[in-house]
Amino acid sequence: MRRLCLLALLALGLAAGPAAAQPRPSGSATLDAIRARGQLLCGVSGEIAGFSLADSRGEVQGLDADYCRAIAAAVLGDAKRVRYVNLSAQTRFTALQSGEIDVLIRNTGWSLTREGNLGLLFAATNFWDGTTFIVRADSGVTEPGQLDGASVCVRPGTSTELDLADYFRTRNMRFTPVMIGGVTEVQEAFLAGRCDAFTTDASQLAGFRWRLGPERAKDYRILPQMISTGPSGSMVRKGDDRWFDVVRWVHFALLTAEVLEVRSTELARHDASTNPDIRRLLGREGNLGEALGLDNRWAYEAIRQVGNYGEMWDRSITPMGVERGPNALWTKGGLQFAPPMR
C-alpha cells in the first residue's frame, strides 16, 4: 500500500511537468514578489506627454512607460506584464516606500536629500533635464531675468519649486508662486491666464506645448535658458541590492545596444553576430543573467520587445522636437554612459 502511494505521488509529479517547478529564489525579495505576482508594478505620472500618457486606445506611451516595459521584458519575459500606477508628485515616494509599487519611473530628479532621507535609491538616469519657463509669446519675455515681479505657476513638492525659489532669491527678484498640485491642473491654470509663467522640466514643457497642436503652440514660448540642470530616472527601495542591480543594468543594456547599433528590428541578424560584445549582450555567450538572477536572454528580450535607448527616444521624444543634447551617448559627446557588459 505504501509503495502504491509513493508511485501515485511520483506519477502526479511527472504529470505536473516542468511548469509546476517553482523558480529558484533570485536573492531579491522584490524580484521574487514580481515573479510570484506575474506583473511589474511601475509608478509613473500618467499625465506627461513623451514620458507616460495614455493614447487613444488607453495604452500608456512614452519614455518612462517604455522603461517599465523593458524591465518587465527582462524579468518576466513579457513587456506587457506591467501595471502602471499613476502617482502625483506628493504621493510618489510614499508609494515606493510602502511597497505599493516595485519601481518609480516618474520624471523624478536625483538629489542628496531624496536619496539620503527617504530610504530610496536612484538606479539609473533615463533623462538629463533642466528647469525653465514657458510664457505667452506676446508677453515680450525672452529670458528668465525679465520675470521680476511675475506670478509663476509651479507644482508643490517638486524640485522645481526649490529651483524657482533659489533662482529668484539669488538675483534679488520677486515673484508670486501659484501652487497647483496636478500636472493637468497646473497646465490649465497657465492657459487660463492665472499666472504669467509656468515652470517645470524643459522636457515636460516641450510635451505640454506639443500637445496644443502646431497653430496654438505658436502662442507660447519656452525660454531656452535653464535655471537648473540635473538627471531624472528610476528609483527603488534601499535594502534590495539585487533589484537595484536589475533596474540599473536594464538601463545600461539599452544604452549598450544603441552603441553597438543593435536594433529591435534587426535582431535576427545581430543574434548571429560573431562580435563578442553583442554575443554577451544578447546572451549567446557568457553568463550575465546569472549575476542578476535572470535568464541569460534578459537583455535580448528587453531589446526585442521595446528597442534600444535610441529607438525609445525616437518613438517618444523626437516628435516633440527635443534634441538629444546631453542625452546623446557618451560616444557622441553626451552624458548617457554604460559600463562594460561583461
C-alpha positions in Angstrom: 0.0 0.0 0.0 2.8 2.4 0.9 4.5 1.6 -2.3 1.4 2.3 -4.3 1.0 5.7 -2.5 4.6 6.6 -3.4 4.1 5.6 -7.0 0.9 7.7 -7.2 2.7 10.8 -5.8 5.5 10.3 -8.3 3.0 10.0 -11.2 1.4 13.2 -10.1 4.7 15.0 -10.0 5.5 13.8 -13.5 2.1 14.8 -14.8 2.6 18.3 -13.4 5.8 18.6 -15.5 8.4 21.4 -15.5 5.7 24.2 -15.3 5.0 23.1 -11.7 8.6 23.7 -10.6 9.0 26.9 -8.6 11.6 29.3 -9.8 14.8 29.4 -7.7 14.9 32.4 -5.3 16.7 35.2 -7.1 18.2 36.9 -4.0 15.8 39.8 -4.4 12.6 40.0 -2.4 11.2 42.5 -4.9 12.1 40.3 -7.9 10.7 37.2 -6.3 7.4 39.1 -5.5 7.2 40.3 -9.1 7.6 36.8 -10.4 5.0 35.4 -8.0 2.6 38.1 -9.0 3.4 37.8 -12.7 3.3 41.5 -13.1 5.6 44.6 -12.5 4.0 47.4 -10.6 5.5 50.6 -12.1 4.9 54.1 -10.7 4.6 56.8 -13.4 2.9 60.2 -13.8 0.4 59.2 -16.4 0.0 62.8 -17.4 3.3 63.8 -19.1 3.5 63.6 -22.9 6.6 61.9 -24.2 7.1 60.0 -20.9 3.8 58.4 -19.6 0.5 59.3 -21.1 -2.4 57.1 -22.4 -3.0 57.1 -26.1 -6.4 56.9 -27.8 -6.5 53.2 -27.2 -5.8 53.7 -23.5 -2.2 52.3 -23.7 0.4 54.2 -21.8 3.1 55.6 -24.1 6.4 57.4 -23.5 10.0 57.0 -22.4 9.2 56.2 -18.8 6.5 53.8 -19.8 8.9 52.1 -22.1 11.4 51.7 -19.3 8.7 49.9 -17.3 8.1 47.6 -20.3 11.8 46.9 -20.7 12.2 45.8 -17.1 9.1 43.6 -17.4 10.5 42.0 -20.5 13.9 41.4 -18.8 12.5 39.8 -15.6 9.2 38.3 -16.8 9.9 37.7 -20.5 6.8 39.8 -21.5 6.9 43.6 -21.8 3.1 43.7 -21.5 3.1 42.4 -17.9 3.2 45.9 -16.4 0.6 47.6 -14.3 1.1 51.3 -14.4 0.3 53.1 -11.1 -0.3 56.9 -11.7 1.2 58.9 -8.9 1.3 62.6 -8.1 4.5 64.4 -7.0 3.2 64.3 -3.5 2.4 60.5 -3.4 5.2 59.0 -5.5 7.8 58.4 -2.7 5.4 57.0 -0.1 4.0 54.6 -2.8 7.5 53.2 -3.3 8.4 53.2 0.4 5.2 51.3 1.3 5.6 48.6 -1.5 2.6 49.8 -3.5 5.0 49.8 -6.5 8.2 47.9 -7.4 9.9 50.8 -9.1 9.3 54.5 -9.6 10.0 55.9 -13.1 8.2 59.3 -13.0 10.4 62.2 -14.2 11.9 62.3 -10.7 15.1 64.3 -10.2 18.1 62.9 -8.3 19.2 64.7 -5.2 21.1 64.1 -2.0 18.1 64.7 0.3 15.8 62.3 -1.7 18.4 59.6 -1.6 19.6 60.2 1.9 16.4 60.8 3.7 13.7 58.7 2.0 15.2 55.2 2.2 15.3 55.1 -1.6 18.0 54.8 -4.3 18.3 56.2 -7.8 19.1 53.3 -10.0 19.5 54.9 -13.4 19.3 58.2 -15.3 17.0 57.8 -18.3 16.8 61.6 -19.0 19.1 64.5 -18.3 16.8 67.5 -18.0 16.6 71.1 -16.6 14.1 73.6 -15.2 12.9 76.5 -17.3 9.7 78.6 -18.0 7.0 78.8 -20.6 5.4 82.2 -21.3 2.9 83.7 -23.7 4.7 84.7 -26.9 3.1 88.1 -26.9 4.5 88.8 -23.3 7.8 90.0 -24.7 9.7 87.8 -22.2 12.7 86.1 -23.8 14.8 85.2 -20.8 14.1 84.4 -17.1 15.7 87.6 -15.8 12.7 89.5 -17.2 10.3 87.7 -14.8 10.9 90.0 -11.9 7.5 90.6 -10.2 5.8 87.9 -12.2 3.3 85.3 -11.0 4.6 81.8 -11.7 2.6 78.5 -11.7 4.5 75.7 -10.1 3.7 72.3 -8.6 4.4 72.0 -4.9 6.5 69.2 -3.5 8.8 69.1 -6.6 12.5 70.0 -7.1 11.2 72.7 -9.5 9.7 74.6 -6.5 13.1 74.8 -4.9 14.8 75.7 -8.2 12.3 78.6 -8.6 12.8 80.0 -5.1 16.6 79.7 -5.4 16.7 81.4 -8.8 14.7 84.5 -7.7 16.4 84.7 -4.3 20.0 84.7 -5.6 19.0 87.5 -8.0 17.0 89.6 -5.6 14.0 89.2 -7.8 10.4 89.0 -6.6 7.7 86.5 -7.7 4.3 85.3 -6.7 4.1 81.5 -6.7 0.8 80.0 -7.8 0.9 76.5 -6.3 -1.2 73.8 -8.1 -0.6 70.1 -7.5 -1.7 68.2 -10.5 0.1 68.2 -13.9 -3.0 68.8 -15.9 -4.4 71.3 -13.4 -1.3 73.5 -13.4 -1.2 73.4 -17.2 -4.8 74.5 -17.4 -4.2 77.3 -14.9 -1.4 78.7 -17.1 -3.5 78.5 -20.2 -6.4 80.3 -18.4 -4.0 83.2 -17.5 -3.8 82.6 -13.8 0.0 83.1 -13.9 2.5 85.0 -16.1 4.7 82.0 -16.5 4.7 78.2 -15.8 7.9 76.5 -14.7 8.8 72.8 -14.7 11.3 70.5 -16.5 12.0 71.6 -20.1 11.0 68.2 -21.4 7.6 68.5 -19.8 7.1 72.0 -21.2 8.0 70.6 -24.7 5.4 67.9 -24.3 2.8 70.4 -23.0 3.3 72.8 -25.9 3.4 69.9 -28.5 0.0 68.6 -27.3 -1.5 72.1 -28.0 -1.1 71.5 -31.8 1.1 73.4 -34.2 -1.1 76.5 -34.5 -1.9 77.0 -30.8 1.7 76.2 -29.9 2.9 79.4 -31.7 1.2 81.4 -28.9 3.7 80.2 -26.3 7.4 80.4 -25.9 9.7 78.1 -23.9 12.6 80.1 -22.6 15.9 78.4 -23.8 17.8 79.3 -20.7 17.8 76.7 -17.9 17.8 77.8 -14.3 18.9 74.3 -13.2 20.0 71.0 -14.7 20.0 67.5 -13.5 19.3 63.8 -14.0 16.0 62.1 -13.6 15.2 58.4 -13.8 14.3 55.3 -11.9 14.1 54.8 -8.1 13.9 51.6 -6.0 13.8 50.9 -2.2 17.1 50.6 -0.3 18.0 47.2 1.1 17.3 45.1 -2.0 20.7 45.4 -3.9 19.9 42.7 -6.4 16.7 44.5 -7.6 18.7 47.8 -7.7 21.2 46.0 -10.0 18.5 44.6 -12.3 16.9 48.0 -12.8 20.2 49.7 -13.3 21.6 47.1 -15.7 18.4 47.0 -17.9 19.1 50.7 -18.5 22.8 50.1 -19.3 21.8 47.2 -21.7 19.5 49.6 -23.6 22.3 52.1 -24.0 24.9 49.4 -24.9 22.5 48.2 -27.6 22.4 51.6 -29.2 26.2 51.9 -29.0 26.5 48.5 -30.8 23.7 49.5 -33.2 21.6 46.6 -32.1 18.1 47.4 -33.0 14.9 45.5 -32.3 14.1 45.4 -36.0 17.3 43.6 -36.9 17.7 41.2 -34.0 17.8 38.1 -36.2 20.9 39.4 -37.9 22.5 40.6 -34.6 21.7 37.3 -32.9 24.0 35.5 -35.3 26.8 38.1 -34.8 30.4 37.0 -34.0 31.1 40.2 -32.2 31.8 39.1 -28.6 30.2 42.3 -27.1 27.0 41.7 -29.0 27.0 38.0 -28.1 27.4 38.7 -24.4 24.6 41.4 -24.6 22.2 39.0 -26.3 23.0 36.1 -24.0 24.7 34.0 -26.7 27.8 33.6 -24.6 28.9 34.4 -21.1 26.6 34.2 -18.1 25.5 37.8 -17.4 21.9 36.8 -16.5 23.1 34.6 -13.6 24.8 37.6 -12.0 21.4 39.4 -11.8 19.2 36.3 -11.0 17.8 36.4 -14.5 17.7 34.3 -17.6 20.7 34.9 -19.9 18.4 36.3 -22.6 17.1 39.1 -20.4 18.7 41.9 -22.4 17.7 40.2 -25.7 14.0 40.3 -24.6 14.1 43.9 -23.5 15.6 45.0 -26.8 13.4 42.7 -28.9 10.2 43.9 -27.3 11.0 47.5 -26.5 14.0 48.6 -28.5 17.3 50.2 -27.6 17.6 53.7 -26.0 17.7 55.5 -29.3 14.6 53.7 -30.6 12.8 54.6 -27.4 13.9 58.2 -27.8 12.8 58.5 -31.4 9.4 57.0 -30.6 8.6 59.2 -27.7 10.8 62.3 -27.5 11.8 63.2 -31.1 8.1 64.0 -32.1 8.1 66.8 -29.5 11.1 68.5 -31.2 13.5 67.8 -28.3 17.1 67.2 -29.4 19.3 64.6 -27.7 21.7 67.2 -26.3 23.1 65.8 -23.0 21.0 62.6 -23.6 23.3 61.7 -26.5 25.5 58.7 -25.9 28.9 59.3 -24.4 30.4 58.1 -27.6 28.8 61.1 -29.3 29.6 63.8 -26.7 26.6 63.2 -24.4 26.1 62.1 -20.8 24.4 58.7 -21.4 27.1 56.3 -20.3 27.1 52.5 -19.8 29.9 50.4 -18.2 31.1 47.3 -20.0 28.6 44.4 -20.3 30.9 41.7 -19.2 
